[in-house]
Amino acid sequence: MQSDPLSFIFLNAFLMNNFVLALFLGICPFLGVSGKLQTAWSMGLATTLVMLVSSICAYFINLLLIGFDIEFLRLISYIAVIASAVQLIEMSMKKLSPSLFRALGIFLPLITTNCAILGLALFQTAKEYNFMQSLAYSLGAGAGFILAIVLMAGLREKLELANVPTIAQGAALSLMLAGLLSLTFMGFAGLDFK
Amino acid sequence: MTSTQKSETEITADTFLAGIWRENPVFVMLLGMCPVLAVSNSVINAVAMGIATTFVLLCSSALVSLLRPFIPKEVRIAAYIVIIATFVTITDYIIQAISLELYNALGAFIQLIVVNCIILGRAEAYASKNPLFKSLINALGMGIGFTLALLCLGSVRELLGNGTLLGFSVMAADFQPWVIMILPPGGFFVLGAWLLLFNWLKERKQSPQITTALSQQA
């Protein structure tokens, strides 16, 4: 795994193993915040920011944990770091852009419980990525998340005009759409240019 | 006064049953979707995930409920997450000790139980406000509801995608497996189909005149 070039790691997290559509990470915001294109876009950006920050923190914490030989504390320390990173971004967003803060509402603190972020930290540890590789991985995962949620929001905005049977409205339809998107993304699985 | 207080602490059948049907975490509240979709590609994985989550849910609900007078309101979420993460770490090591095969099949999703919204949601909305025994009963109901939902998905996906149930071959010999069902898109499709079924049943229960009137309007 050490020899993977950065571009491959980025594309792998972005398309081939898209966090949302192939690995099922971060489904809650994917289904919950994809009603409007604008909100989806800001949610994607906020999540990417948290991903980047927590990925860097997780890398150094992992070094520290290995140094002290207390790897069993990994999960607890990762989640604590993610929670504080989210808190930090929440406070700065409240100060810098109150309108965005209001638009994201309840979903901002919920980034803490977005599995994509903890998943990213755990995967980069499991794959033993070095610092630059972790960075590329988190950027790819973030870009993949934005791509998935923005595509979904665009589709759902169009579907609001469609005449859908009452039983299929809401979550059922969103899930079917997500399935189709996921099917499309499977096409990228064959991509290989090492 | 006494009667309302009594009803608040009383344990009714609903305390337990709410999680299984009326407030089913997966089918009604749409919480904890990530593990539901990811590990439901076979019955064994689905049940193991359900049991692991129920275990964490029970333990963390009990501890949160017991510690409820001592946790300051401002840091409660952080405290809950640390409690949950502790139990998930324990579960992680237990599963690793019991079956390495299962551990590899479930992958990172055991550790990701920490960020399962159901558990944090129960801690915040229920265990932090209710006494120990009532929280435990409610958590057990929610856990069973979650496991049942996983089972619903897992059995359909394994049956159609692999032609087996619990590893035993049940389909006719010339059955062509729908491989798509055990791949990621299948998870979305099967869950969507279950939701469609429940919506349909719900609509049928309502009076038929209203539904026809609505459909004519639309």
Boltz contact constraints between the chains, C-beta under 6 A:
constraints:
  - contact:
      token1: [A, 22]
      token2: [B, 184]
      max_distance: 6.0
  - contact:
      token1: [A, 24]
      token2: [B, 34]
      max_distance: 6.0
  - contact:
      token1: [A, 24]
      token2: [B, 37]
      max_distance: 6.0
  - contact:
      token1: [A, 24]
      token2: [B, 38]
      max_distance: 6.0
  - contact:
      token1: [A, 25]
      token2: [B, 34]
      max_distance: 6.0
  - contact:
      token1: [A, 27]
      token2: [B, 33]
      max_distance: 6.0
  - contact:
      token1: [A, 27]
      token2: [B, 34]
      max_distance: 6.0
  - contact:
      token1: [A, 75]
      token2: [B, 85]
      max_distance: 6.0
  - contact:
      token1: [A, 75]
      token2: [B, 89]
      max_distance: 6.0
  - contact:
      token1: [A, 75]
      token2: [B, 111]
      max_distance: 6.0
  - contact:
      token1: [A, 76]
      token2: [B, 85]
      max_distance: 6.0
  - contact:
      token1: [A, 79]
      token2: [B, 81]
      max_distance: 6.0
  - contact:
      token1: [A, 79]
      token2: [B, 85]
      max_distance: 6.0
  - contact:
      token1: [A, 79]
      token2: [B, 114]
      max_distance: 6.0
  - contact:
      token1: [A, 83]
      token2: [B, 78]
      max_distance: 6.0
  - contact:
      token1: [A, 113]
      token2: [B, 115]
      max_distance: 6.0
  - contact:
      token1: [A, 113]
      token2: [B, 117]
      max_distance: 6.0
  - contact:
      token1: [A, 113]
      token2: [B, 120]
      max_distance: 6.0
  - contact:
      token1: [A, 115]
      token2: [B, 34]
      max_distance: 6.0
  - contact:
      token1: [A, 115]
      token2: [B, 112]
      max_distance: 6.0
  - contact:
      token1: [A, 115]
      token2: [B, 115]
      max_distance: 6.0
  - contact:
      token1: [A, 118]
      token2: [B, 115]
      max_distance: 6.0
  - contact:
      token1: [A, 119]
      token2: [B, 108]
      max_distance: 6.0
  - contact:
      token1: [A, 119]
      token2: [B, 112]
      max_distance: 6.0
  - contact:
      token1: [A, 122]
      token2: [B, 108]
      max_distance: 6.0
  - contact:
      token1: [A, 122]
      token2: [B, 111]
      max_distance: 6.0
  - contact:
      token1: [A, 167]
      token2: [B, 199]
      max_distance: 6.0
  - contact:
      token1: [A, 167]
      token2: [B, 200]
      max_distance: 6.0
  - contact:
      token1: [A, 167]
      token2: [B, 203]
      max_distance: 6.0
  - contact:
      token1: [A, 171]
      token2: [B, 30]
      max_distance: 6.0
  - contact:
      token1: [A, 171]
      token2: [B, 195]
      max_distance: 6.0
  - contact:
      token1: [A, 172]
      token2: [B, 192]
      max_distance: 6.0
  - contact:
      token1: [A, 172]
      token2: [B, 195]
      max_distance: 6.0
  - contact:
      token1: [A, 172]
      token2: [B, 196]
      max_distance: 6.0
  - contact:
      token1: [A, 175]
      token2: [B, 188]
      max_distance: 6.0
  - contact:
      token1: [A, 175]
      token2: [B, 191]
      max_distance: 6.0
  - contact:
      token1: [A, 175]
      token2: [B, 192]
      max_distance: 6.0
  - contact:
      token1: [A, 176]
      token2: [B, 192]
      max_distance: 6.0
  - contact:
      token1: [A, 178]
      token2: [B, 188]
      max_distance: 6.0
  - contact:
      token1: [A, 179]
      token2: [B, 185]
      max_distance: 6.0
  - contact:
      token1: [A, 179]
      token2: [B, 188]
      max_distance: 6.0
  - contact:
      token1: [A, 179]
      token2: [B, 189]
      max_distance: 6.0
  - contact:
      token1: [A, 182]
      token2: [B, 184]
      max_distance: 6.0
  - contact:
      token1: [A, 182]
      token2: [B, 185]
      max_distance: 6.0
  - contact:
      token1: [A, 182]
      token2: [B, 188]
      max_distance: 6.0
  - contact:
      token1: [A, 183]
      token2: [B, 185]
      max_distance: 6.0
